[in-house]
Amino acid sequence: MVEVRLLAFGPVGERLGGRHHVREVAPGTSLHRLVVDLGLEDWLSMGMALAVDGTHVDAATEIHAPVEVALLPPVSGG
């Protein structure tokens, strides 16, 4: 298993019950699978961005080593 440290921003953090979480996933798990397992798939369709260790990546990115994953919901302003 591979440790994933999650940083969930804004309403995504609220939905998960906090900003910082740790999960373990099987090596080769995609970020898309992780997001689905977290119950956040709807956020992907709304434009949530993902970053691994500070670098923006797409949801097909696979996890093979311990990483920090940031879940970045879209920002709207007025």
N, CA, C and O atoms as a Tinker XYZ file with bonds, in Angstrom:
   312  protein
     1  N      0.840000   -1.182000    0.000000    73     2
     2  CA     0.000000    0.000000    0.000000    64     1     3
     3  C      0.887000    1.248000    0.000000    63     2     4     5
     4  O      2.028000    1.227000    0.460000    81     3
     5  N      0.324000    2.328000   -0.529000    73     3     6
     6  CA     1.032000    3.592000   -0.659000    64     5     7
     7  C      0.258000    4.659000    0.133000    63     6     8     9
     8  O     -0.960000    4.781000    0.002000    81     7
     9  N      0.980000    5.422000    0.950000    73     7    10
    10  CA     0.337000    6.482000    1.726000    64     9    11
    11  C      0.121000    7.724000    0.866000    63    10    12    13
    12  O      1.024000    8.186000    0.168000    81    11
    13  N     -1.103000    8.251000    0.938000    73    11    14
    14  CA    -1.462000    9.477000    0.232000    64    13    15
    15  C     -1.918000   10.489000    1.278000    63    14    16    17
    16  O     -2.871000   10.249000    2.020000    81    15
    17  N     -1.226000   11.619000    1.324000    73    15    18
    18  CA    -1.636000   12.721000    2.197000    64    17    19
    19  C     -2.504000   13.655000    1.365000    63    18    20    21
    20  O     -2.068000   14.164000    0.332000    81    19
    21  N     -3.725000   13.876000    1.815000    73    19    22
    22  CA    -4.678000   14.699000    1.081000    64    21    23
    23  C     -4.765000   16.092000    1.682000    63    22    24    25
    24  O     -4.825000   16.252000    2.901000    81    23
    25  N     -4.772000   17.086000    0.825000    73    23    26
    26  CA    -5.068000   18.462000    1.207000    64    25    27
    27  C     -6.327000   18.850000    0.443000    63    26    28    29
    28  O     -6.305000   18.968000   -0.782000    81    27
    29  N     -7.410000   19.045000    1.158000    73    27    30
    30  CA    -8.695000   19.351000    0.535000    64    29    31
    31  C     -9.048000   20.811000    0.820000    63    30    32    33
    32  O     -9.165000   21.215000    1.977000    81    31
    33  N     -9.215000   21.585000   -0.227000    73    31    34
    34  CA    -9.450000   23.016000   -0.084000    64    33    35
    35  C    -10.928000   23.367000   -0.224000    63    34    36    37
    36  O    -11.689000   22.654000   -0.877000    81    35
    37  N    -11.319000   24.473000    0.400000    73    35    38
    38  CA   -12.659000   25.028000    0.260000    64    37    39
    39  C    -13.765000   24.037000    0.570000    63    38    40    41
    40  O    -13.689000   23.287000    1.543000    81    39
    41  N    -14.802000   24.041000   -0.276000    73    39    42
    42  CA   -15.954000   23.181000   -0.022000    64    41    43
    43  C    -15.631000   21.685000   -0.098000    63    42    44    45
    44  O    -16.358000   20.870000    0.471000    81    43
    45  N    -14.553000   21.318000   -0.792000    73    43    46
    46  CA   -14.146000   19.909000   -0.820000    64    45    47
    47  C    -13.690000   19.492000    0.574000    63    46    48    49
    48  O    -14.029000   18.402000    1.036000    81    47
    49  N    -12.935000   20.337000    1.238000    73    47    50
    50  CA   -12.521000   20.062000    2.611000    64    49    51
    51  C    -13.710000   19.972000    3.546000    63    50    52    53
    52  O    -13.752000   19.117000    4.430000    81    51
    53  N    -14.678000   20.861000    3.349000    73    51    54
    54  CA   -15.884000   20.811000    4.171000    64    53    55
    55  C    -16.618000   19.497000    3.971000    63    54    56    57
    56  O    -17.085000   18.885000    4.933000    81    55
    57  N    -16.719000   19.067000    2.729000    73    55    58
    58  CA   -17.429000   17.819000    2.425000    64    57    59
    59  C    -16.732000   16.608000    3.043000    63    58    60    61
    60  O    -17.391000   15.657000    3.462000    81    59
    61  N    -15.406000   16.643000    3.098000    73    59    62
    62  CA   -14.654000   15.526000    3.680000    64    61    63
    63  C    -14.520000   15.630000    5.195000    63    62    64    65
    64  O    -13.982000   14.728000    5.838000    81    63
    65  N    -15.007000   16.726000    5.761000    73    63    66
    66  CA   -14.947000   16.884000    7.209000    64    65    67
    67  C    -13.610000   17.373000    7.727000    63    66    68    69
    68  O    -13.265000   17.146000    8.886000    81    67
    69  N    -12.865000   18.039000    6.877000    73    67    70
    70  CA   -11.574000   18.587000    7.289000    64    69    71
    71  C    -10.649000   18.731000    6.105000    63    70    72    73
    72  O    -10.874000   18.154000    5.041000    81    71
    73  N     -9.604000   19.511000    6.305000    73    71    74
    74  CA    -8.686000   19.825000    5.215000    64    73    75
    75  C     -7.586000   18.779000    5.020000    63    74    76    77
    76  O     -7.120000   18.582000    3.898000    81    75
    77  N     -7.169000   18.112000    6.083000    73    75    78
    78  CA    -6.047000   17.172000    6.004000    64    77    79
    79  C     -6.522000   15.749000    6.278000    63    78    80    81
    80  O     -7.224000   15.490000    7.255000    81    79
    81  N     -6.129000   14.838000    5.402000    73    79    82
    82  CA    -6.494000   13.426000    5.548000    64    81    83
    83  C     -5.332000   12.571000    5.066000    63    82    84    85
    84  O     -4.483000   13.029000    4.301000    81    83
    85  N     -5.303000   11.333000    5.520000    73    83    86
    86  CA    -4.321000   10.357000    5.043000    64    85    87
    87  C     -5.087000    9.117000    4.625000    63    86    88    89
    88  O     -5.958000    8.638000    5.351000    81    87
    89  N     -4.760000    8.603000    3.452000    73    87    90
    90  CA    -5.359000    7.378000    2.942000    64    89    91
    91  C     -4.243000    6.467000    2.460000    63    90    92    93
    92  O     -3.137000    6.920000    2.166000    81    91
    93  N     -4.544000    5.190000    2.385000    73    91    94
    94  CA    -3.624000    4.240000    1.760000    64    93    95
    95  C     -4.313000    3.651000    0.545000    63    94    96    97
    96  O     -5.483000    3.273000    0.602000    81    95
    97  N     -3.577000    3.577000   -0.554000    73    95    98
    98  CA    -4.101000    3.030000   -1.797000    64    97    99
    99  C     -3.117000    2.004000   -2.343000    63    98   100   101
   100  O     -1.942000    1.994000   -1.978000    81    99
   101  N     -3.609000    1.155000   -3.208000    73    99   102
   102  CA    -2.746000    0.181000   -3.869000    64   101   103
   103  C     -1.848000    0.900000   -4.874000    63   102   104   105
   104  O     -2.291000    1.856000   -5.511000    81   103
   105  N     -0.605000    0.465000   -5.031000    73   103   106
   106  CA     0.261000    1.055000   -6.053000    64   105   107
   107  C     -0.418000    0.981000   -7.425000    63   106   108   109
   108  O     -1.008000   -0.040000   -7.778000    81   107
   109  N     -0.330000    2.059000   -8.184000    73   107   110
   110  CA    -0.947000    2.104000   -9.508000    64   109   111
   111  C     -2.365000    2.651000   -9.507000    63   110   112   113
   112  O     -2.976000    2.781000  -10.567000    81   111
   113  N     -2.898000    2.972000   -8.335000    73   111   114
   114  CA    -4.238000    3.562000   -8.262000    64   113   115
   115  C     -4.212000    4.932000   -8.932000    63   114   116   117
   116  O     -3.308000    5.732000   -8.689000    81   115
   117  N     -5.208000    5.199000   -9.777000    73   115   118
   118  CA    -5.283000    6.512000  -10.428000    64   117   119
   119  C     -5.912000    7.528000   -9.484000    63   118   120   121
   120  O     -6.639000    7.175000   -8.555000    81   119
   121  N     -5.619000    8.781000   -9.741000    73   119   122
   122  CA    -6.255000    9.837000   -8.958000    64   121   123
   123  C     -7.765000    9.817000   -9.157000    63   122   124   125
   124  O     -8.517000   10.120000   -8.231000    81   123
   125  N     -8.211000    9.463000  -10.354000    73   123   126
   126  CA    -9.649000    9.362000  -10.601000    64   125   127
   127  C    -10.276000    8.345000   -9.652000    63   126   128   129
   128  O    -11.318000    8.617000   -9.056000    81   127
   129  N     -9.656000    7.181000   -9.506000    73   127   130
   130  CA   -10.170000    6.151000   -8.602000    64   129   131
   131  C    -10.183000    6.663000   -7.170000    63   130   132   133
   132  O    -11.147000    6.428000   -6.442000    81   131
   133  N     -9.141000    7.352000   -6.757000    73   131   134
   134  CA    -9.077000    7.913000   -5.413000    64   133   135
   135  C    -10.225000    8.898000   -5.192000    63   134   136   137
   136  O    -10.893000    8.855000   -4.159000    81   135
   137  N    -10.451000    9.784000   -6.161000    73   135   138
   138  CA   -11.518000   10.779000   -6.048000    64   137   139
   139  C    -12.882000   10.088000   -5.963000    63   138   140   141
   140  O    -13.729000   10.482000   -5.161000    81   139
   141  N    -13.093000    9.068000   -6.782000    73   139   142
   142  CA   -14.356000    8.314000   -6.734000    64   141   143
   143  C    -14.519000    7.662000   -5.363000    63   142   144   145
   144  O    -15.594000    7.729000   -4.767000    81   143
   145  N    -13.466000    7.036000   -4.868000    73   143   146
   146  CA   -13.532000    6.378000   -3.558000    64   145   147
   147  C    -13.808000    7.371000   -2.430000    63   146   148   149
   148  O    -14.383000    7.001000   -1.407000    81   147
   149  N    -13.406000    8.619000   -2.610000    73   147   150
   150  CA   -13.672000    9.656000   -1.617000    64   149   151
   151  C    -15.083000   10.223000   -1.743000    63   150   152   153
   152  O    -15.509000   11.024000   -0.910000    81   151
   153  N    -15.811000    9.808000   -2.789000    73   151   154
   154  CA   -17.156000   10.320000   -3.009000    64   153   155
   155  C    -17.185000   11.714000   -3.611000    63   154   156   157
   156  O    -18.135000   12.469000   -3.403000    81   155
   157  N    -16.135000   12.055000   -4.365000    73   155   158
   158  CA   -16.006000   13.405000   -4.911000    64   157   159
   159  C    -16.031000   13.448000   -6.434000    63   158   160   161
   160  O    -15.609000   14.441000   -7.026000    81   159
   161  N    -16.514000   12.396000   -7.073000    73   159   162
   162  CA   -16.486000   12.346000   -8.534000    64   161   163
   163  C    -17.231000   13.533000   -9.158000    63   162   164   165
   164  O    -16.830000   14.034000  -10.208000    81   163
   165  N    -18.308000   13.979000   -8.514000    73   163   166
   166  CA   -19.058000   15.113000   -9.051000    64   165   167
   167  C    -18.198000   16.379000   -9.134000    63   166   168   169
   168  O    -18.416000   17.221000  -10.005000    81   167
   169  N    -17.229000   16.512000   -8.236000    73   167   170
   170  CA   -16.352000   17.690000   -8.266000    64   169   171
   171  C    -15.451000   17.683000   -9.499000    63   170   172   173
   172  O    -15.101000   18.747000  -10.008000    81   171
   173  N    -15.072000   16.503000   -9.986000    73   171   174
   174  CA   -14.259000   16.454000  -11.209000    64   173   175
   175  C    -15.022000   17.062000  -12.379000    63   174   176   177
   176  O    -14.454000   17.809000  -13.176000    81   175
   177  N    -16.316000   16.740000  -12.481000    73   175   178
   178  CA   -17.110000   17.281000  -13.586000    64   177   179
   179  C    -17.351000   18.779000  -13.434000    63   178   180   181
   180  O    -17.690000   19.452000  -14.408000    81   179
   181  N    -17.179000   19.310000  -12.218000    73   179   182
   182  CA   -17.333000   20.748000  -11.993000    64   181   183
   183  C    -16.004000   21.498000  -12.155000    63   182   184   185
   184  O    -15.948000   22.713000  -11.969000    81   183
   185  N    -14.946000   20.776000  -12.500000    73   183   186
   186  CA   -13.670000   21.425000  -12.778000    64   185   187
   187  C    -12.648000   21.378000  -11.665000    63   186   188   189
   188  O    -11.701000   22.165000  -11.662000    81   187
   189  N    -12.822000   20.462000  -10.708000    73   187   190
   190  CA   -11.820000   20.361000   -9.645000    64   189   191
   191  C    -10.465000   20.012000  -10.247000    63   190   192   193
   192  O    -10.356000   19.101000  -11.068000    81   191
   193  N     -9.443000   20.738000   -9.836000    73   191   194
   194  CA    -8.072000   20.467000  -10.275000    64   193   195
   195  C     -7.391000   19.574000   -9.238000    63   194   196   197
   196  O     -7.770000   19.550000   -8.067000    81   195
   197  N     -6.386000   18.848000   -9.697000    73   195   198
   198  CA    -5.613000   17.953000   -8.844000    64   197   199
   199  C     -4.137000   18.291000   -8.960000    63   198   200   201
   200  O     -3.649000   18.636000  -10.036000    81   199
   201  N     -3.435000   18.189000   -7.846000    73   199   202
   202  CA    -1.990000   18.402000   -7.867000    64   201   203
   203  C     -1.329000   17.308000   -7.035000    63   202   204   205
   204  O     -1.841000   16.911000   -5.988000    81   203
   205  N     -0.199000   16.833000   -7.510000    73   203   206
   206  CA     0.604000   15.841000   -6.793000    64   205   207
   207  C      1.935000   16.498000   -6.455000    63   206   208   209
   208  O      2.683000   16.925000   -7.334000    81   207
   209  N      2.206000   16.565000   -5.164000    73   207   210
   210  CA     3.442000   17.184000   -4.692000    64   209   211
   211  C      3.672000   18.561000   -5.324000    63   210   212   213
   212  O      4.793000   18.911000   -5.692000    81   211
   213  N      2.577000   19.338000   -5.441000    73   211   214
   214  CA     2.664000   20.706000   -5.921000    64   213   215
   215  C      2.603000   20.898000   -7.423000    63   214   216   217
   216  O      2.664000   22.033000   -7.895000    81   215
   217  N      2.484000   19.819000   -8.191000    73   215   218
   218  CA     2.420000   19.915000   -9.650000    64   217   219
   219  C      1.035000   19.507000  -10.133000    63   218   220   221
   220  O      0.548000   18.427000   -9.800000    81   219
   221  N      0.397000   20.384000  -10.927000    73   219   222
   222  CA    -0.921000   20.065000  -11.470000    64   221   223
   223  C     -0.819000   18.848000  -12.383000    63   222   224   225
   224  O      0.085000   18.752000  -13.213000    81   223
   225  N     -1.761000   17.919000  -12.217000    73   223   226
   226  CA    -1.784000   16.684000  -13.005000    64   225   227
   227  C     -3.231000   16.383000  -13.384000    63   226   228   229
   228  O     -4.159000   17.004000  -12.866000    81   227
   229  N     -3.414000   15.430000  -14.288000    73   227   230
   230  CA    -4.785000   15.038000  -14.625000    64   229   231
   231  C     -5.192000   13.809000  -13.815000    63   230   232   233
   232  O     -4.367000   13.175000  -13.158000    81   231
   233  N     -6.470000   13.494000  -13.879000    73   231   234
   234  CA    -7.039000   12.431000  -13.047000    64   233   235
   235  C     -6.533000   11.043000  -13.415000    63   234   236   237
   236  O     -6.673000   10.111000  -12.623000    81   235
   237  N     -5.948000   10.884000  -14.600000    73   235   238
   238  CA    -5.420000    9.578000  -15.007000    64   237   239
   239  C     -4.078000    9.264000  -14.352000    63   238   240   241
   240  O     -3.603000    8.131000  -14.433000    81   239
   241  N     -3.469000   10.243000  -13.710000    73   239   242
   242  CA    -2.175000   10.058000  -13.055000    64   241   243
   243  C     -2.256000    8.936000  -12.032000    63   242   244   245
   244  O     -3.189000    8.887000  -11.230000    81   243
   245  N     -1.286000    8.042000  -12.059000    73   243   246
   246  CA    -1.246000    6.913000  -11.126000    64   245   247
   247  C     -0.313000    7.205000   -9.957000    63   246   248   249
   248  O      0.686000    7.913000  -10.090000    81   247
   249  N     -0.667000    6.643000   -8.820000    73   247   250
   250  CA     0.117000    6.804000   -7.601000    64   249   251
   251  C      0.987000    5.565000   -7.415000    63   250   252   253
   252  O      0.473000    4.449000   -7.346000    81   251
   253  N      2.307000    5.758000   -7.333000    73   251   254
   254  CA     3.227000    4.635000   -7.165000    64   253   255
   255  C      4.125000    4.772000   -5.940000    63   254   256   257
   256  O      4.804000    3.820000   -5.555000    81   255
   257  N      4.129000    5.951000   -5.331000    73   255   258
   258  CA     4.974000    6.211000   -4.162000    64   257   259
   259  C      4.212000    7.161000   -3.249000    63   258   260   261
   260  O      3.254000    7.797000   -3.690000    81   259
   261  N      4.615000    7.272000   -1.990000    73   259   262
   262  CA     3.942000    8.211000   -1.096000    64   261   263
   263  C      3.939000    9.623000   -1.685000    63   262   264   265
   264  O      4.968000   10.122000   -2.143000    81   263
   265  N      2.762000   10.257000   -1.664000    73   263   266
   266  CA     2.611000   11.583000   -2.259000    64   265   267
   267  C      1.656000   12.440000   -1.434000    63   266   268   269
   268  O      0.933000   11.958000   -0.562000    81   267
   269  N      1.687000   13.732000   -1.749000    73   267   270
   270  CA     0.686000   14.662000   -1.235000    64   269   271
   271  C     -0.201000   15.028000   -2.422000    63   270   272   273
   272  O      0.291000   15.477000   -3.457000    81   271
   273  N     -1.505000   14.836000   -2.267000    73   271   274
   274  CA    -2.466000   15.156000   -3.319000    64   273   275
   275  C     -3.334000   16.320000   -2.854000    63   274   276   277
   276  O     -3.975000   16.252000   -1.805000    81   275
   277  N     -3.346000   17.378000   -3.642000    73   275   278
   278  CA    -4.200000   18.524000   -3.355000    64   277   279
   279  C     -5.453000   18.436000   -4.211000    63   278   280   281
   280  O     -5.385000   18.201000   -5.417000    81   279
   281  N     -6.592000   18.626000   -3.570000    73   279   282
   282  CA    -7.885000   18.644000   -4.223000    64   281   283
   283  C     -8.332000   20.099000   -4.273000    63   282   284   285
   284  O     -8.653000   20.692000   -3.243000    81   283
   285  N     -8.354000   20.667000   -5.463000    73   283   286
   286  CA    -8.541000   22.105000   -5.653000    64   285   287
   287  C     -9.840000   22.388000   -6.384000    63   286   288   289
   288  O     -9.884000   22.304000   -7.612000    81   287
   289  N    -10.905000   22.723000   -5.655000    73   287   290
   290  CA   -12.174000   22.996000   -6.316000    64   289   291
   291  C    -12.079000   24.267000   -7.159000    63   290   292   293
   292  O    -11.230000   25.124000   -6.909000    81   291
   293  N    -12.956000   24.384000   -8.161000    73   291   294
   294  CA   -12.942000   25.616000   -8.964000    64   293   295
   295  C    -13.315000   26.816000   -8.084000    63   294   296   297
   296  O    -14.070000   26.691000   -7.120000    81   295
   297  N    -12.778000   27.946000   -8.436000    73   295   298
   298  CA   -13.025000   29.175000   -7.681000    64   297   299
   299  C    -13.958000   30.049000   -8.500000    63   298   300   301
   300  O    -13.744000   30.253000   -9.695000    81   299
   301  N    -14.990000   30.562000   -7.852000    73   299   302
   302  CA   -15.854000   31.510000   -8.537000    64   301   303
   303  C    -15.841000   32.812000   -7.754000    63   302   304   305
   304  O    -15.669000   32.826000   -6.535000    81   303
   305  N    -16.019000   33.852000   -8.449000    73   303   306
   306  CA   -16.014000   35.153000   -7.793000    64   305   307
   307  C    -17.034000   36.069000   -8.424000    63   306   308   309
   308  O    -17.667000   35.729000   -9.424000    81   307
   309  N    -17.178000   37.195000   -7.847000    73   307   310
   310  CA   -18.174000   38.094000   -8.399000    64   309   311
   311  C    -17.796000   39.529000   -8.254000    63   310   312
   312  O    -18.544000   40.410000   -8.676000    81   311
